[in-house]
Amino acid sequence: MPNFLYSALDAKGEQKTGTVTAGSESEAIQQLRGSGLYPTQIQEEGKASKKTKAALAPKTKAKGKAKAAPAAKAGGSVKPKNLTIFTRQLATLIDSGLPLLRSLTVLEKQEPHPVLRATVGALAENVQGGSTFSESLAQHPKIFNKLYVNMVKAGELGGVLEVVLNRLAEYQEKAQKLKNKIVSAMVYPVIVMFIAVAILVFLMIFIVPKFKEMFTNTDQELPLISKIVFGTSEFFLARPLFLPNVFFLFIVFGVVVVLFNIWGKTKGGRSAIDLLKLRMPILGDIQRKSAVSRFSRTLGTLVTSGVPILQALNITRDTAGNVVISNAIEKVHEAVKEGETIVTPLQASGVFPNMVISMVDVGEETGQLPEMLLKIADVYDDEVDNSVTALTSILEPIMIVVLALIVGSVVFALFLPLIKMISTMGNQ
């Protein structure tokens, strides 16, 4: 039987290299897994290239930690959808028995996204150079966040990398689905308001002045609504400087938006905005449910994957997406660090609903906290879905009525004096 050169991780996450005798590559992988090793690369001794032999050759223990191979040039951002597809494909390849390095090489060749393709190539180089997969991922923080890196690290240590990657892909898919639902609820009213403003500006600049000229030379008293519309049109077209006022209004609006974004990036501004998001009449409830779902799914996925609870709370805090929720999680972290339960600080925060607190309490008492957190996430995902559907169904007729009122008011203001003029002429 042939000999196979291998590189593998032990239970402590340390790199091991050597040879194993087996009938085939899959048998060699099974032998290594049975010995408590998780192979990252394996190749038949006679078919291995010089570069591969050098990478898989047994290494002597050196003082200190070996430096990782330099990463290939990879920069830029990757869309969540592309990252989810990559994670799912990698989990499938590893689960089917392919070594990690070969899986990365296969994905690099077929990856259409240039940034992700370069990043996968860099990961393959680092793994081949002796780094663990999680160490390689940590070198690309713009693409792989702390949650991703720590879950992979837990999967490597537990020898269940493919299981963790599948959980990661599922987490990303559900998180993206939830985000899309909320965005879709916000996009519709924004589009309708943009159309309403565009129609209003068009009428005020091009249509209203034509009607105003018609009534200039008449002695007829204009209705109040017509005076308001004609006055607004006159203000829009006035030129106190080199441009009409309407352009200055758009400039002022743009400056306000930029200043608001700058303020929103400050610590105080971000806290105020996130608090406002949770307190808004209708959208606030959706934001709160979304934040609770994100917290529960992130923490539940991390703990289920083997990440220690304190580390999982830190990662959940950093990926909460809302400062108010992050502060509440920070208090939970401090309480757990002191040996307390999660329930007390959750209840004291005033952010989480009573149902969440009760379900977490039951989960802690029964020793099924991760499973309970994932159930909470599923429940609140459904609630967000129902709330967004209800909100959209309510907003559609409301926005149509608003648009009709805006346009109808202008048209009414234009034609009301015209109708009066025709009636007067008819009576004469």
Secondary structure, DSSP 8 states (H G I E B T S, - for coil): --EEEEEEE-TTS-EEEEEEE-SSHHHHHHHHHHTT-EEEEEEEGGG--HHHHHHHS-----SS-----------S---HHHHHHHHHHHHHHHHTT--HHHHHHHHHHH---HHHHHHHHHHHHHHHTT--HHHHHHT-TTTS-HHHHHHHHHHHHHT-HHHHHHHHHHHHHHHHHHHHHHHHHHHHHHHHHHHHHHHHHHIIIIIHHHHHHHHHT------HHHHHHHHHHHHHH--SSSS-HHHHHHHHHHHHHHHHHHHHTSHHHHHHHHHHHHHSSSHHHHHHHHHHHHHHHHHHHHHHTT--HHHHHHHHHHT-S-HHHHHHHHHHHHHHHTT--SHHHHHHHS-S-HHHHHHHHHHHHHT-HHHHHHHHHHHHHHHHHHHHHHHHHHHHHHHHHHHHHHHHHHHHHHHHHHHHHHHHHHH-
